[in-house]
Amino acid sequence: MKPSEFFRECVLQNRTQVVARVPTSSDKRRLLYLFNKTSNNMNQLAHAANAAELAGTATPATYAGILAELQAIADAMREAVEHAD
């Protein structure tokens, strides 16, 4: 049976059930936005670290700065999750 035949039969014989999706809360939308933005920031940090390493300009201060940025990101994400519904 082809998929189109199967779906046609299900609809015509009323064997379907529509399930409504629960609306996304504003907190969840905010968290998704924050995590998406965070992913981009982490990629930029990884690129900066890799570029500095390849150029031979990476120093302990470079990595300390990147680590501080990652810690700030983690703190912001933790705070956002704690205040979400």
MOPAC internal coordinates of N, CA, C and O (Angstrom, degrees):
PM7 1SCF
backbone

  N    0.0000 0     0.00 0     0.00 0    0    0    0
  C    1.4515 1     0.00 0     0.00 0    1    0    0
  C    1.5313 1   108.05 1     0.00 0    2    1    0
  O    1.2310 1   121.20 1   -47.39 1    3    2    1
  N    1.2895 1   115.30 1   132.61 1    3    2    1
  C    1.4615 1   120.96 1   178.84 1    5    3    2
  C    1.5324 1   109.25 1   -75.51 1    6    5    3
  O    1.2310 1   120.57 1   -26.43 1    7    6    5
  N    1.3315 1   116.51 1   153.57 1    7    6    5
  C    1.4731 1   118.58 1   178.75 1    9    7    6
  C    1.5245 1   112.73 1   -56.63 1   10    9    7
  O    1.2310 1   120.40 1   139.60 1   11   10    9
  N    1.3273 1   116.84 1   -40.40 1   11   10    9
  C    1.4684 1   118.69 1  -179.25 1   13   11   10
  C    1.5303 1   111.01 1   -63.27 1   14   13   11
  O    1.2310 1   120.45 1   141.31 1   15   14   13
  N    1.3307 1   116.75 1   -38.69 1   15   14   13
  C    1.4697 1   120.12 1   177.63 1   17   15   14
  C    1.5292 1   110.96 1   -65.10 1   18   17   15
  O    1.2310 1   120.96 1   137.96 1   19   18   17
  N    1.3215 1   115.76 1   -42.04 1   19   18   17
  C    1.4612 1   120.53 1   179.74 1   21   19   18
  C    1.5275 1   111.03 1   -60.63 1   22   21   19
  O    1.2310 1   120.72 1   130.64 1   23   22   21
  N    1.3385 1   116.23 1   -49.36 1   23   22   21
  C    1.4653 1   119.56 1  -178.02 1   25   23   22
  C    1.5233 1   111.26 1   -66.65 1   26   25   23
  O    1.2310 1   120.29 1   141.40 1   27   26   25
  N    1.3187 1   117.06 1   -38.60 1   27   26   25
  C    1.4599 1   120.34 1   178.11 1   29   27   26
  C    1.5325 1   109.75 1   -60.63 1   30   29   27
  O    1.2310 1   120.61 1   134.23 1   31   30   29
  N    1.3224 1   116.43 1   -45.77 1   31   30   29
  C    1.4642 1   120.92 1   179.68 1   33   31   30
  C    1.5296 1   111.26 1   -62.57 1   34   33   31
  O    1.2310 1   120.43 1   137.13 1   35   34   33
  N    1.3161 1   116.78 1   -42.87 1   35   34   33
  C    1.4742 1   120.29 1   179.70 1   37   35   34
  C    1.5165 1   111.33 1   -61.42 1   38   37   35
  O    1.2310 1   120.72 1   136.08 1   39   38   37
  N    1.3290 1   116.23 1   -43.92 1   39   38   37
  C    1.4631 1   119.75 1  -178.49 1   41   39   38
  C    1.5207 1   110.73 1   -69.44 1   42   41   39
  O    1.2310 1   120.16 1   134.96 1   43   42   41
  N    1.3266 1   117.30 1   -45.04 1   43   42   41
  C    1.4657 1   120.18 1  -177.39 1   45   43   42
  C    1.5233 1   112.60 1   -67.00 1   46   45   43
  O    1.2310 1   120.23 1   150.04 1   47   46   45
  N    1.3213 1   117.17 1   -29.96 1   47   46   45
  C    1.4647 1   120.38 1   179.31 1   49   47   46
  C    1.5292 1   111.82 1   -95.76 1   50   49   47
  O    1.2310 1   121.02 1  -170.76 1   51   50   49
  N    1.3116 1   115.65 1     9.24 1   51   50   49
  C    1.4671 1   122.32 1   177.25 1   53   51   50
  C    1.5303 1   112.01 1    55.67 1   54   53   51
  O    1.2310 1   120.61 1  -135.92 1   55   54   53
  N    1.3138 1   116.45 1    44.08 1   55   54   53
  C    1.4663 1   121.15 1   177.87 1   57   55   54
  C    1.5269 1   111.13 1  -100.28 1   58   57   55
  O    1.2310 1   120.70 1  -159.48 1   59   58   57
  N    1.2876 1   116.27 1    20.52 1   59   58   57
  C    1.4667 1   119.77 1  -178.91 1   61   59   58
  C    1.5163 1   110.07 1  -106.32 1   62   61   59
  O    1.2310 1   121.26 1   -24.38 1   63   62   61
  N    1.2920 1   115.19 1   155.62 1   63   62   61
  C    1.4564 1   121.65 1   177.34 1   65   63   62
  C    1.5242 1   107.21 1  -137.68 1   66   65   63
  O    1.2310 1   120.85 1   -57.76 1   67   66   65
  N    1.3158 1   115.98 1   122.24 1   67   66   65
  C    1.4562 1   121.14 1   179.59 1   69   67   66
  C    1.5203 1   108.29 1   -89.57 1   70   69   67
  O    1.2310 1   120.92 1   -52.93 1   71   70   69
  N    1.3203 1   115.85 1   127.07 1   71   70   69
  C    1.4608 1   121.20 1   179.76 1   73   71   70
  C    1.5242 1   107.56 1  -113.89 1   74   73   71
  O    1.2310 1   121.21 1   -61.98 1   75   74   73
  N    1.3175 1   115.29 1   118.02 1   75   74   73
  C    1.4636 1   120.01 1  -179.86 1   77   75   74
  C    1.5171 1   110.03 1   -77.49 1   78   77   75
  O    1.2310 1   121.08 1   -41.89 1   79   78   77
  N    1.2981 1   115.54 1   138.11 1   79   78   77
  C    1.4563 1   121.24 1   177.67 1   81   79   78
  C    1.5294 1   109.14 1   -78.79 1   82   81   79
  O    1.2310 1   120.73 1   -41.72 1   83   82   81
  N    1.3125 1   116.20 1   138.28 1   83   82   81
  C    1.4603 1   120.94 1   177.97 1   85   83   82
  C    1.5283 1   108.13 1   -68.15 1   86   85   83
  O    1.2310 1   119.93 1   -49.19 1   87   86   85
  N    1.3324 1   117.75 1   130.81 1   87   86   85
  C    1.4659 1   119.27 1  -179.79 1   89   87   86
  C    1.5341 1   111.21 1   -59.46 1   90   89   87
  O    1.2310 1   121.10 1   -38.63 1   91   90   89
  N    1.3087 1   115.50 1   141.37 1   91   90   89
  C    1.4566 1   121.31 1   179.41 1   93   91   90
  C    1.5219 1   109.40 1   -74.56 1   94   93   91
  O    1.2310 1   120.86 1   -47.51 1   95   94   93
  N    1.3198 1   115.96 1   132.49 1   95   94   93
  C    1.4639 1   119.62 1   179.65 1   97   95   94
  C    1.5212 1   109.88 1   -72.17 1   98   97   95
  O    1.2310 1   121.08 1   -20.35 1   99   98   97
  N    1.3187 1   115.53 1   159.65 1   99   98   97
  C    1.4683 1   119.47 1   178.97 1  101   99   98
  C    1.5269 1   110.56 1   -64.58 1  102  101   99
  O    1.2310 1   120.20 1   146.99 1  103  102  101
  N    1.3365 1   117.23 1   -33.01 1  103  102  101
  C    1.4696 1   119.84 1   177.48 1  105  103  102
  C    1.5240 1   111.03 1   -65.17 1  106  105  103
  O    1.2310 1   121.03 1   138.01 1  107  106  105
  N    1.3244 1   115.64 1   -41.99 1  107  106  105
  C    1.4632 1   118.96 1  -179.81 1  109  107  106
  C    1.5269 1   110.57 1   -66.26 1  110  109  107
  O    1.2310 1   120.39 1   138.96 1  111  110  109
  N    1.3242 1   116.86 1   -41.04 1  111  110  109
  C    1.4714 1   119.73 1   176.72 1  113  111  110
  C    1.5220 1   110.36 1   -61.11 1  114  113  111
  O    1.2310 1   120.61 1   139.51 1  115  114  113
  N    1.3169 1   116.43 1   -40.49 1  115  114  113
  C    1.4703 1   121.07 1   179.32 1  117  115  114
  C    1.5332 1   110.43 1   -64.65 1  118  117  115
  O    1.2310 1   120.30 1   137.41 1  119  118  117
  N    1.3337 1   117.04 1   -42.59 1  119  118  117
  C    1.4686 1   120.41 1   178.40 1  121  119  118
  C    1.5271 1   111.20 1   -63.66 1  122  121  119
  O    1.2310 1   120.20 1   137.37 1  123  122  121
  N    1.3221 1   117.22 1   -42.63 1  123  122  121
  C    1.4614 1   120.15 1   178.43 1  125  123  122
  C    1.5269 1   110.71 1   -61.16 1  126  125  123
  O    1.2310 1   120.50 1   138.39 1  127  126  125
  N    1.3260 1   116.64 1   -41.61 1  127  126  125
  C    1.4645 1   121.08 1   177.13 1  129  127  126
  C    1.5290 1   110.14 1   -62.17 1  130  129  127
  O    1.2310 1   120.66 1   133.73 1  131  130  129
  N    1.3204 1   116.35 1   -46.27 1  131  130  129
  C    1.4621 1   121.10 1  -178.49 1  133  131  130
  C    1.5289 1   111.14 1   -63.18 1  134  133  131
  O    1.2310 1   120.08 1   135.63 1  135  134  133
  N    1.3215 1   117.45 1   -44.37 1  135  134  133
  C    1.4690 1   120.32 1  -179.65 1  137  135  134
  C    1.5240 1   111.03 1   -66.16 1  138  137  135
  O    1.2310 1   120.47 1   142.68 1  139  138  137
  N    1.3238 1   116.71 1   -37.32 1  139  138  137
  C    1.4564 1   120.77 1   177.52 1  141  139  138
  C    1.5287 1   110.39 1   -63.69 1  142  141  139
  O    1.2310 1   120.83 1   134.62 1  143  142  141
  N    1.3125 1   116.02 1   -45.38 1  143  142  141
  C    1.4673 1   121.78 1   179.12 1  145  143  142
  C    1.5314 1   109.89 1   -64.25 1  146  145  143
  O    1.2310 1   120.52 1   139.51 1  147  146  145
  N    1.3132 1   116.62 1   -40.49 1  147  146  145
  C    1.4602 1   122.09 1  -179.83 1  149  147  146
  C    1.5208 1   111.20 1   -62.46 1  150  149  147
  O    1.2310 1   120.68 1   139.21 1  151  150  149
  N    1.3111 1   116.31 1   -40.79 1  151  150  149
  C    1.4633 1   120.72 1   178.66 1  153  151  150
  C    1.5194 1   110.17 1   -59.18 1  154  153  151
  O    1.2310 1   120.40 1   136.95 1  155  154  153
  N    1.3084 1   116.84 1   -43.05 1  155  154  153
  C    1.4616 1   121.51 1   178.32 1  157  155  154
  C    1.5289 1   110.64 1   -63.77 1  158  157  155
  O    1.2310 1   120.13 1   135.48 1  159  158  157
  N    1.3238 1   117.36 1   -44.52 1  159  158  157
  C    1.4681 1   121.01 1   179.48 1  161  159  158
  C    1.5229 1   111.56 1   -62.38 1  162  161  159
  O    1.2310 1   120.31 1   139.75 1  163  162  161
  N    1.3260 1   117.02 1   -40.25 1  163  162  161
  C    1.4637 1   120.05 1   179.87 1  165  163  162
  C    1.5317 1   111.10 1   -67.00 1  166  165  163
  O    1.2310 1   120.32 1   142.92 1  167  166  165
  N    1.3263 1   116.99 1   -37.08 1  167  166  165
  C    1.4631 1   119.78 1   175.93 1  169  167  166
  C    1.5253 1   110.97 1   -63.94 1  170  169  167
  O    1.2310 1   120.22 1   140.73 1  171  170  169
  N    1.3229 1   117.18 1   -39.27 1  171  170  169
  C    1.4643 1   120.74 1   177.87 1  173  171  170
  C    1.5276 1   110.79 1   -64.54 1  174  173  171
  O    1.2310 1   120.26 1   139.65 1  175  174  173
  N    1.3259 1   117.11 1   -40.35 1  175  174  173
  C    1.4645 1   120.28 1   178.03 1  177  175  174
  C    1.5254 1   110.99 1   -65.09 1  178  177  175
  O    1.2310 1   120.39 1   138.07 1  179  178  177
  N    1.3245 1   116.87 1   -41.93 1  179  178  177
  C    1.4652 1   120.53 1   178.65 1  181  179  178
  C    1.5227 1   110.32 1   -63.54 1  182  181  179
  O    1.2310 1   120.35 1   139.09 1  183  182  181
  N    1.3155 1   116.93 1   -40.91 1  183  182  181
  C    1.4661 1   120.98 1   178.48 1  185  183  182
  C    1.5279 1   110.30 1   -63.65 1  186  185  183
  O    1.2310 1   120.20 1   136.58 1  187  186  185
  N    1.3212 1   117.23 1   -43.42 1  187  186  185
  C    1.4693 1   120.80 1   179.54 1  189  187  186
  C    1.5216 1   110.91 1   -62.78 1  190  189  187
  O    1.2310 1   120.28 1   137.46 1  191  190  189
  N    1.3216 1   117.07 1   -42.54 1  191  190  189
  C    1.4662 1   120.55 1   179.45 1  193  191  190
  C    1.5222 1   110.66 1   -64.82 1  194  193  191
  O    1.2310 1   120.50 1   136.39 1  195  194  193
  N    1.3192 1   116.65 1   -43.61 1  195  194  193
  C    1.4580 1   120.83 1  -179.95 1  197  195  194
  C    1.5293 1   111.06 1   -65.30 1  198  197  195
  O    1.2310 1   120.41 1   136.62 1  199  198  197
  N    1.3209 1   116.83 1   -43.38 1  199  198  197
  C    1.4678 1   120.54 1   179.73 1  201  199  198
  C    1.5237 1   110.69 1   -62.97 1  202  201  199
  O    1.2310 1   120.15 1   137.52 1  203  202  201
  N    1.3290 1   117.32 1   -42.48 1  203  202  201
  C    1.4677 1   120.77 1   179.09 1  205  203  202
  C    1.5260 1   110.61 1   -65.00 1  206  205  203
  O    1.2310 1   120.54 1   140.04 1  207  206  205
  N    1.3151 1   116.57 1   -39.96 1  207  206  205
  C    1.4669 1   120.73 1   179.60 1  209  207  206
  C    1.5284 1   110.61 1   -65.29 1  210  209  207
  O    1.2310 1   120.41 1   134.72 1  211  210  209
  N    1.3234 1   116.82 1   -45.28 1  211  210  209
  C    1.4668 1   120.73 1  -179.84 1  213  211  210
  C    1.5249 1   112.00 1   -66.19 1  214  213  211
  O    1.2310 1   120.57 1   145.97 1  215  214  213
  N    1.3338 1   116.51 1   -34.03 1  215  214  213
  C    1.4650 1   120.69 1   179.56 1  217  215  214
  C    1.5232 1   111.81 1   -80.45 1  218  217  215
  O    1.2310 1   120.52 1   170.25 1  219  218  217
  N    1.3159 1   116.62 1    -9.75 1  219  218  217
  C    1.4621 1   120.29 1  -178.88 1  221  219  218
  C    1.5163 1   113.32 1    76.55 1  222  221  219
  O    1.2310 1   120.68 1  -161.56 1  223  222  221
  N    1.3181 1   116.31 1    18.44 1  223  222  221
  C    1.4678 1   120.11 1  -178.54 1  225  223  222
  C    1.5273 1   112.63 1  -105.21 1  226  225  223
  O    1.2310 1   120.17 1  -177.07 1  227  226  225
  N    1.3231 1   117.28 1     2.93 1  227  226  225
  C    1.4646 1   120.45 1  -179.52 1  229  227  226
  C    1.5231 1   109.79 1   -70.75 1  230  229  227
  O    1.2310 1   121.32 1   -47.23 1  231  230  229
  N    1.3139 1   115.08 1   132.77 1  231  230  229
  C    1.4628 1   121.62 1   178.57 1  233  231  230
  C    1.5241 1   108.04 1  -128.54 1  234  233  231
  O    1.2310 1   120.16 1   -11.07 1  235  234  233
  N    1.3068 1   117.30 1   168.93 1  235  234  233
  C    1.4711 1   118.38 1   173.82 1  237  235  234
  C    1.5315 1   112.11 1   -56.12 1  238  237  235
  O    1.2310 1   120.50 1   146.72 1  239  238  237
  N    1.3258 1   116.66 1   -33.28 1  239  238  237
  C    1.4669 1   119.95 1   178.52 1  241  239  238
  C    1.5309 1   110.91 1   -66.31 1  242  241  239
  O    1.2310 1   120.53 1   144.70 1  243  242  241
  N    1.3304 1   116.59 1   -35.30 1  243  242  241
  C    1.4675 1   120.72 1   177.00 1  245  243  242
  C    1.5201 1   109.82 1   -59.32 1  246  245  243
  O    1.2310 1   121.37 1   130.37 1  247  246  245
  N    1.3264 1   114.99 1   -49.63 1  247  246  245
  C    1.4645 1   119.44 1  -178.10 1  249  247  246
  C    1.5260 1   112.01 1   -70.50 1  250  249  247
  O    1.2310 1   120.08 1   147.93 1  251  250  249
  N    1.3155 1   117.44 1   -32.07 1  251  250  249
  C    1.4657 1   120.33 1   176.54 1  253  251  250
  C    1.5260 1   110.10 1   -65.38 1  254  253  251
  O    1.2310 1   120.41 1   139.99 1  255  254  253
  N    1.3276 1   116.82 1   -40.01 1  255  254  253
  C    1.4607 1   120.83 1   177.76 1  257  255  254
  C    1.5147 1   111.79 1   -64.44 1  258  257  255
  O    1.2310 1   120.92 1   137.22 1  259  258  257
  N    1.3282 1   115.85 1   -42.78 1  259  258  257
  C    1.4642 1   120.23 1   178.62 1  261  259  258
  C    1.5267 1   110.30 1   -64.96 1  262  261  259
  O    1.2310 1   120.69 1   138.02 1  263  262  261
  N    1.3214 1   116.29 1   -41.98 1  263  262  261
  C    1.4637 1   120.09 1   178.11 1  265  263  262
  C    1.5289 1   111.13 1   -62.20 1  266  265  263
  O    1.2310 1   120.29 1   140.23 1  267  266  265
  N    1.3235 1   117.05 1   -39.77 1  267  266  265
  C    1.4673 1   120.66 1   177.94 1  269  267  266
  C    1.5266 1   110.64 1   -63.28 1  270  269  267
  O    1.2310 1   120.43 1   139.10 1  271  270  269
  N    1.3299 1   116.78 1   -40.90 1  271  270  269
  C    1.4652 1   120.39 1   177.81 1  273  271  270
  C    1.5279 1   110.99 1   -63.89 1  274  273  271
  O    1.2310 1   120.69 1   136.87 1  275  274  273
  N    1.3291 1   116.28 1   -43.13 1  275  274  273
  C    1.4649 1   119.96 1   178.42 1  277  275  274
  C    1.5257 1   111.44 1   -62.95 1  278  277  275
  O    1.2310 1   120.36 1   141.99 1  279  278  277
  N    1.3241 1   116.91 1   -38.01 1  279  278  277
  C    1.4635 1   120.58 1   178.13 1  281  279  278
  C    1.5213 1   110.57 1   -65.92 1  282  281  279
  O    1.2310 1   120.36 1   140.03 1  283  282  281
  N    1.3321 1   116.91 1   -39.97 1  283  282  281
  C    1.4644 1   120.64 1   177.94 1  285  283  282
  C    1.5280 1   110.50 1   -63.92 1  286  285  283
  O    1.2310 1   120.53 1   139.61 1  287  286  285
  N    1.3264 1   116.60 1   -40.39 1  287  286  285
  C    1.4660 1   120.76 1   177.35 1  289  287  286
  C    1.5273 1   110.10 1   -62.53 1  290  289  287
  O    1.2310 1   120.47 1   133.82 1  291  290  289
  N    1.3331 1   116.70 1   -46.18 1  291  290  289
  C    1.4665 1   120.90 1   179.86 1  293  291  290
  C    1.5250 1   110.92 1   -61.17 1  294  293  291
  O    1.2310 1   120.30 1   137.88 1  295  294  293
  N    1.3159 1   117.03 1   -42.12 1  295  294  293
  C    1.4688 1   120.81 1   179.20 1  297  295  294
  C    1.5263 1   111.19 1   -63.26 1  298  297  295
  O    1.2310 1   120.51 1   136.47 1  299  298  297
  N    1.3355 1   116.62 1   -43.53 1  299  298  297
  C    1.4663 1   120.64 1  -179.80 1  301  299  298
  C    1.5264 1   110.77 1   -64.24 1  302  301  299
  O    1.2310 1   120.63 1   139.34 1  303  302  301
  N    1.3248 1   116.40 1   -40.66 1  303  302  301
  C    1.4665 1   119.72 1   179.04 1  305  303  302
  C    1.5239 1   110.89 1   -67.01 1  306  305  303
  O    1.2310 1   120.29 1   137.72 1  307  306  305
  N    1.3225 1   117.06 1   -42.28 1  307  306  305
  C    1.4642 1   121.19 1   179.41 1  309  307  306
  C    1.5279 1   110.23 1   -61.13 1  310  309  307
  O    1.2310 1   120.49 1   135.65 1  311  310  309
  N    1.3137 1   116.67 1   -44.35 1  311  310  309
  C    1.4640 1   120.75 1  -179.81 1  313  311  310
  C    1.5295 1   110.72 1   -64.30 1  314  313  311
  O    1.2310 1   120.50 1   138.55 1  315  314  313
  N    1.3239 1   116.64 1   -41.45 1  315  314  313
  C    1.4680 1   120.01 1   180.00 1  317  315  314
  C    1.5221 1   111.08 1   -63.70 1  318  317  315
  O    1.2310 1   120.16 1   138.18 1  319  318  317
  N    1.3177 1   117.29 1   -41.82 1  319  318  317
  C    1.4671 1   121.04 1  -179.84 1  321  319  318
  C    1.5277 1   110.70 1   -66.82 1  322  321  319
  O    1.2310 1   120.25 1   140.22 1  323  322  321
  N    1.3216 1   117.13 1   -39.78 1  323  322  321
  C    1.4666 1   120.69 1  -179.53 1  325  323  322
  C    1.5228 1   112.12 1   -64.86 1  326  325  323
  O    1.2310 1   119.98 1   151.33 1  327  326  325
  N    1.3339 1   117.64 1   -28.67 1  327  326  325
  C    1.4582 1   120.90 1  -177.55 1  329  327  326
  C    1.5264 1   112.95 1   -98.18 1  330  329  327
  O    1.2310 1   120.08 1  -175.37 1  331  330  329
  N    1.3167 1   117.45 1     4.63 1  331  330  329
  C    1.4693 1   120.51 1   179.53 1  333  331  330
  C    1.5234 1   109.88 1   -82.89 1  334  333  331
  O    1.2310 1   121.53 1   -23.38 1  335  334  333
  N    1.3342 1   114.69 1   156.62 1  335  334  333
  C    1.4711 1   118.46 1   178.23 1  337  335  334
  C    1.5036 1   111.55 1   -78.91 1  338  337  335
  O    1.2310 1   120.10 1   180.00 1  339  338  337

